[in-house]
Amino acid sequence: MKFSLRVIWLSLLLLGGTALIGREWKNGDGRTLEAEMLGVEKDRAVVMLPNRQRANLRIADLSEADQSWVKEWATGKSTLQALPPPPPWPANIQQPPIFVKDGGSSEGEYTFSSKHYDFVCDAEMSTAVMNDFATVAEGTIKLLHSLPVTFPSLEGRTLQARIVRSRENYARAGGPEGSAGVFISNGRGEGVLLVPFESLGIVNFMGKNTKGDGYKATVLIHEMAHQITSDLIPLMPRWMTEGIAEYAAMIPYRSGVFYLGERERVLAMRQRIEFYQQLTRAGVDFSGQWVMKPSELVKTRSEEWDTTKQGHDALIALHRLYISSMYFVHYLMHLADNGDARRIRNYFHVVGDGSRWLRTRGREGSLPPEVEGNERASLEEVRAMFLKSLFAPDELDAIDADFEAKYRALGVGLR
């Protein structure tokens, strides 16, 4: 805090910010700055500086008088009410082209590396395709970490991805039957992403593995979202983990750019329903509602997400779960809480603290009181306890009504 306040103050002198009605803040060493209070997020006061930039001031490093002022400011406010508004959503997330490092071949495997990823292929791949994979990977990381929710840092970590040439090799490496790709977690926040060529539209042309007419990155983005958030997966219900992954894969992506504008998102959501309809109808009249109510979705059990079930009805049921999860996560990110994403931001703070507590064996982070005091709870029960930071059971009817009204106002159908 001593260093950050000095840097903030110097930056204001250099930038010559415009006047802003605020208050004077002081740290333990007596350094001061003027800023407007926006809210409290975890252990920090979030303020707006005169140059219209946001800053996070660690409450414990403030003067005693300022700590008392923050405590008084927060009195009577719930955690959700005290949260500051999120920073403005970016119109797009752009990832400059990545040029991978060729790690060479060993026993029929070819390795390429980017900043956060090691890609291993069981067949020789053109460098251009691997550059594209790496650009998608680093762009997906940038997309997720640009959202108003907080995900674990990837600093110093290298993620593993295996791209395999055939369904047979995919199954042999652990890929579930009927799946397009998978993230295989070891349950400790690590694991490997596994995707076959056909899911990406990679074809062999004149003896060279390259992009085909059906080349697309959707499956890669979905599984990478699982991998990037893998530290949190054990504490989240399946609908949340799949909802985050489907949300990321739904955001329109072209040549290193994710387009986050409302128009682009709404169009993508309409196309996603059309896609599922084409996949599952197959001449059968299905007149039910594709997107489930949030109150129905959150009650689904893990076994309902079984991807190995065969048959048309099982496929429809699974696709309804995926698209419903995507719609609900999109609602929580963009439409709930007057667009402030307060619920889901608070939820990921609580889950992130819980994940850190488990990973460090209690040295860092924290658990909700009901979790810490219930050693015999099942995993499903623990996840339900964490969900209380997202909504209370008696709020679900109101959430259902708001969910439907907000999508109706957007002109996005739920059928």
C-alpha positions in Angstrom: 0.0 0.0 0.0 2.8 2.4 0.8 4.2 1.9 -2.8 0.8 1.9 -4.6 -0.4 5.1 -3.0 2.8 6.9 -4.0 2.5 5.6 -7.6 -1.2 6.6 -7.8 -0.3 10.1 -6.4 2.5 10.6 -8.9 0.4 9.4 -11.8 -2.2 12.1 -10.9 0.4 14.8 -10.9 1.7 13.6 -14.3 -1.7 13.2 -15.9 -3.3 16.3 -14.4 -6.7 14.8 -13.8 -9.9 16.9 -13.8 -11.7 17.9 -10.7 -13.7 15.2 -8.9 -15.9 15.5 -5.8 -14.3 13.0 -3.4 -12.6 12.8 0.0 -9.1 12.7 1.1 -7.6 9.3 1.8 -4.6 8.7 4.0 -2.4 5.6 4.6 -0.5 4.7 7.7 2.5 6.8 6.6 0.5 9.9 6.1 0.5 9.9 2.3 -2.8 11.3 0.9 -4.8 11.3 -2.2 -8.3 12.5 -3.2 -10.8 9.9 -4.6 -14.4 9.1 -4.7 -15.7 6.0 -2.9 -17.2 3.4 -5.2 -17.6 0.4 -2.9 -15.9 -2.4 -1.0 -14.7 -5.5 -2.7 -13.3 -8.1 -0.3 -10.5 -6.4 1.7 -10.2 -3.3 -0.5 -11.9 0.0 -0.9 -12.5 0.7 -4.6 -12.3 4.4 -5.5 -12.4 6.6 -8.5 -9.4 8.9 -8.9 -9.6 12.5 -10.4 -8.3 11.1 -13.8 -11.4 8.8 -13.9 -9.3 5.7 -13.2 -10.3 3.2 -10.6 -7.9 2.1 -7.8 -8.0 -0.5 -5.1 -6.9 0.6 -1.6 -6.2 -2.2 0.8 -8.3 -1.3 3.9 -5.8 -2.6 6.4 -3.2 -0.2 5.1 -5.4 2.9 5.4 -5.2 5.2 8.4 -7.3 4.3 11.4 -9.6 7.2 10.7 -10.1 6.0 7.1 -10.7 2.4 8.2 -13.4 3.7 10.6 -14.9 5.7 7.8 -15.1 2.7 5.5 -16.6 0.6 8.3 -19.2 3.3 8.9 -19.9 3.6 5.1 -20.5 -0.1 4.9 -22.8 -0.2 7.9 -26.3 -1.4 7.0 -25.2 -2.6 3.5 -25.0 -6.2 2.6 -22.0 -7.6 0.8 -23.8 -7.3 -2.5 -24.9 -3.7 -1.8 -21.4 -2.7 -0.8 -19.8 -3.9 -4.1 -18.7 -1.2 -6.4 -20.1 -1.1 -9.9 -18.0 -3.1 -12.3 -15.6 -1.4 -14.8 -17.2 -0.7 -18.2 -17.5 -3.8 -20.4 -15.0 -3.8 -23.3 -16.5 -3.8 -26.7 -14.1 -6.5 -27.7 -11.1 -8.5 -26.5 -8.2 -8.5 -29.0 -5.4 -11.0 -28.9 -2.5 -10.2 -31.3 -1.3 -13.2 -33.3 0.8 -15.7 -31.4 3.8 -17.3 -33.0 4.5 -20.6 -31.1 7.8 -22.0 -30.2 8.5 -25.3 -32.0 9.6 -27.8 -29.4 10.4 -30.4 -32.1 9.3 -34.0 -32.2 9.8 -37.0 -30.0 8.5 -40.5 -30.6 5.8 -39.3 -33.0 4.7 -36.4 -30.9 5.1 -32.7 -31.9 5.2 -30.0 -29.2 4.5 -26.3 -29.6 4.5 -23.6 -26.8 3.0 -20.2 -26.2 3.1 -18.1 -23.0 0.6 -20.2 -21.0 0.2 -23.4 -23.1 2.1 -26.4 -24.2 0.4 -28.1 -27.2 1.3 -31.7 -28.0 0.1 -33.3 -31.3 0.3 -36.9 -32.2 0.7 -35.9 -35.9 2.7 -33.3 -37.7 0.8 -30.0 -37.9 1.4 -26.9 -39.9 2.9 -24.1 -37.9 0.2 -21.8 -39.1 -2.5 -23.9 -37.5 -0.6 -24.1 -34.3 -0.2 -20.4 -34.3 -3.9 -20.1 -34.6 -4.5 -22.6 -31.7 -2.1 -20.6 -29.5 -3.9 -17.3 -30.5 -7.2 -18.8 -29.5 -5.8 -20.1 -26.2 -4.1 -16.9 -25.1 -7.2 -14.9 -26.3 -9.5 -17.2 -24.2 -7.4 -16.5 -21.1 -7.6 -12.8 -21.8 -11.4 -13.0 -22.4 -12.1 -14.8 -19.1 -9.8 -12.5 -17.1 -11.5 -9.4 -18.6 -14.9 -10.5 -17.1 -16.1 -8.7 -13.9 -15.7 -12.0 -12.0 -12.4 -13.1 -10.4 -10.7 -16.3 -11.6 -7.4 -17.7 -10.2 -4.2 -16.3 -11.6 -2.3 -18.3 -14.1 1.0 -16.6 -13.3 3.8 -19.1 -13.5 1.6 -22.0 -14.7 1.8 -23.9 -18.0 -1.4 -25.5 -19.2 -1.3 -28.8 -21.2 -3.3 -29.4 -24.4 -3.3 -32.6 -26.6 -4.6 -32.4 -30.1 -5.1 -35.9 -31.5 -5.6 -37.0 -35.2 -8.3 -39.6 -34.8 -11.3 -40.6 -32.6 -9.5 -43.8 -31.8 -6.6 -41.9 -30.4 -8.9 -39.6 -28.6 -10.7 -42.5 -26.9 -7.4 -44.2 -26.1 -6.2 -41.0 -24.3 -9.4 -40.9 -22.2 -11.8 -38.9 -24.3 -15.5 -39.9 -23.4 -17.5 -41.6 -26.2 -19.6 -39.1 -28.1 -17.9 -36.0 -26.8 -16.3 -33.4 -29.0 -13.5 -32.6 -26.5 -12.7 -32.9 -22.8 -10.7 -31.4 -20.0 -9.5 -34.2 -17.8 -8.8 -32.8 -14.3 -6.8 -34.4 -11.6 -9.0 -32.7 -9.0 -6.3 -30.4 -7.8 -6.6 -27.6 -10.4 -4.5 -29.3 -13.0 -5.1 -31.6 -15.9 -5.0 -31.9 -19.7 -7.2 -30.6 -22.4 -7.9 -33.2 -25.1 -9.5 -32.5 -28.6 -9.5 -34.6 -31.8 -8.9 -33.1 -35.2 -12.4 -33.6 -36.4 -13.9 -31.3 -33.6 -11.7 -28.5 -34.9 -12.2 -29.0 -38.6 -8.6 -30.1 -39.2 -8.2 -32.2 -42.3 -5.4 -34.0 -44.1 -4.8 -32.3 -47.5 -2.1 -33.5 -49.8 -0.4 -35.2 -46.9 -0.5 -32.1 -44.7 -2.8 -31.5 -41.6 -4.3 -28.1 -42.0 -7.5 -26.1 -41.7 -10.6 -27.5 -43.6 -13.7 -25.7 -44.7 -15.3 -26.5 -41.3 -12.4 -25.2 -39.2 -13.7 -23.6 -36.0 -12.4 -22.9 -32.5 -15.6 -23.3 -30.5 -14.7 -26.7 -28.8 -11.2 -25.5 -28.0 -12.6 -22.3 -26.3 -15.1 -24.4 -24.3 -12.6 -26.8 -23.0 -10.0 -24.1 -22.4 -12.5 -22.3 -20.2 -12.8 -25.4 -18.1 -9.0 -25.6 -17.8 -8.5 -22.0 -17.0 -11.1 -22.2 -14.2 -10.2 -25.7 -13.1 -9.1 -24.6 -9.5 -12.8 -23.7 -8.9 -14.5 -26.6 -10.5 -14.7 -28.9 -7.4 -16.7 -26.3 -5.6 -19.2 -25.4 -8.3 -22.2 -27.2 -9.6 -22.1 -28.7 -13.1 -24.4 -26.1 -14.5 -22.1 -23.3 -13.5 -18.9 -24.9 -14.9 -20.6 -25.7 -18.2 -22.4 -22.3 -18.2 -19.1 -20.5 -18.0 -17.5 -22.7 -20.7 -20.6 -22.3 -23.0 -20.7 -18.6 -22.4 -17.0 -18.2 -23.5 -17.6 -20.4 -26.5 -20.7 -18.4 -27.5 -18.9 -15.0 -27.6 -18.3 -14.4 -31.4 -14.6 -14.9 -32.2 -12.8 -14.0 -35.4 -9.1 -13.8 -36.1 -8.0 -13.2 -32.5 -10.9 -10.9 -31.5 -13.8 -11.8 -29.2 -16.8 -9.5 -29.8 -18.6 -8.7 -26.5 -21.1 -6.1 -27.7 -24.8 -6.7 -27.0 -25.7 -6.9 -30.7 -23.1 -9.6 -31.3 -24.0 -11.5 -28.2 -27.8 -11.5 -28.9 -27.2 -12.7 -32.5 -24.9 -15.5 -31.2 -27.5 -16.6 -28.7 -30.2 -16.9 -31.3 -27.8 -18.8 -33.6 -27.0 -21.2 -30.7 -30.6 -22.1 -30.2 -31.0 -22.7 -34.0 -27.8 -24.8 -33.9 -29.2 -27.1 -31.1 -32.6 -27.3 -32.9 -30.9 -28.5 -36.1 -28.8 -31.0 -34.1 -31.5 -32.6 -32.2 -34.8 -32.4 -34.0 -33.9 -34.7 -36.9 -37.4 -34.8 -38.1 -39.0 -35.2 -34.7 -41.4 -32.5 -33.5 -40.0 -31.1 -30.2 -42.3 -28.3 -29.0 -40.9 -27.9 -25.5 -39.0 -24.9 -24.2 -35.3 -25.1 -24.9 -34.1 -22.8 -22.1 -35.0 -24.0 -18.6 -36.1 -21.6 -15.8 -33.2 -20.9 -13.5 -35.2 -22.5 -10.6 -35.3 -25.7 -12.6 -31.7 -25.6 -13.8 -30.1 -25.1 -10.4 -31.9 -28.3 -9.1 -30.3 -30.6 -11.7 -28.1 -33.3 -10.3 -24.7 -34.3 -11.6 -25.9 -37.6 -13.1 -28.3 -35.6 -15.4 -25.2 -34.4 -17.2 -24.1 -37.9 -18.3 -22.7 -37.5 -21.8 -22.6 -41.3 -22.4 -26.3 -41.8 -22.6 -27.5 -42.8 -26.1 -30.6 -41.8 -28.0 -32.4 -38.8 -29.3 -34.3 -38.0 -26.1 -31.0 -38.1 -24.1 -29.4 -35.8 -26.6 -32.2 -33.3 -26.4 -32.0 -33.4 -22.6 -28.3 -32.8 -22.5 -28.4 -30.0 -25.1 -31.2 -28.3 -23.0 -28.9 -28.4 -20.0 -26.0 -26.8 -21.9 -27.9 -24.0 -23.5 -29.8 -23.3 -20.3 -26.6 -23.0 -18.4 -25.2 -20.6 -21.0 -28.3 -18.4 -20.9 -28.3 -18.3 -17.1 -24.6 -17.4 -16.9 -25.1 -14.7 -19.5 -28.0 -13.4 -17.5 -25.9 -13.2 -14.4 -23.0 -11.5 -16.2 -25.0 -9.0 -18.3 -28.6 -8.7 -17.2 -29.0 -9.3 -13.5 -28.6 -6.6 -10.8 -29.2 -3.8 -13.4 -26.2 -5.0 -15.3 -23.8 -4.8 -12.3 -23.2 -8.6 -12.1 -23.2 -8.2 -8.3 -24.5 -11.7 -7.6 -22.0 -13.6 -9.7 -19.1 -11.4 -8.7 -19.8 -12.1 -5.0 -20.2 -15.8 -5.7 -16.8 -16.1 -7.4 -15.1 -14.2 -4.6 -16.5 -16.7 -2.1 -15.7 -19.7 -4.3 -12.2 -18.3 -5.0 -11.5 -17.9 -1.3 -12.7 -21.5 -0.7 -10.5 -22.9 -3.4 -7.5 -21.0 -2.0 -8.3 -22.3 1.5 -8.4 -25.9 0.2 -5.3 -25.5 -1.9 -3.2 -24.0 0.9 -4.7 -26.3 3.6 -6.2 -23.3 5.4 -3.2 -21.0 5.3 -4.9 -18.6 2.9 -8.5 -17.9 1.9 -11.6 -18.8 3.9 -14.7 -21.0 3.9 -18.3 -20.0 4.4 -19.2 -20.7 8.1 -21.7 -23.4 7.2 -19.1 -25.2 5.2 -16.3 -24.9 7.8 -18.6 -26.2 10.5 -19.9 -29.2 8.5 -17.2 -31.8 8.0 -19.7 -34.6 7.0 -21.4 -32.7 4.2 -21.3 -34.3 0.7 -19.7 -32.6 -2.2 -23.2 -31.7 -3.6 -24.1 -30.2 -0.2 -20.9 -28.2 -0.1 -21.6 -26.8 -3.5 -25.1 -25.9 -2.4 -23.7 -24.0 0.6 -21.4 -22.0 -1.7 -24.4 -21.2 -3.9 -26.1 -19.3 -1.0 -23.7 -16.4 -1.9 -25.3 -16.3 -5.3 -29.0 -16.5 -4.4 -31.3 -17.6 -1.6 -33.9 -20.3 -2.3 -36.7 -17.9 -1.8 -35.3 -15.6 -4.5 -35.7 -18.1 -7.3 -39.2 -17.1 -8.3 -38.2 -13.5 -8.6 -35.1 -14.5 -10.6 -37.3 -16.7 -12.9 -39.5 -13.7 -13.6 -36.7 -11.3 -14.2 -34.8 -13.8 -16.3 -37.7 -14.2 -18.7 -38.5 -10.5 -18.8 -35.0 -9.4 -19.6 -34.6 -11.9 -22.4 -38.0 -10.9 -23.8 -36.9 -7.3 -23.8 -33.8 -8.3 -25.7 -35.9 -10.1 -28.3 -34.1 -13.4 -27.6 -36.5 -16.4 -27.5 -36.3 -19.1 -24.9 -37.9 -21.8 -27.1 
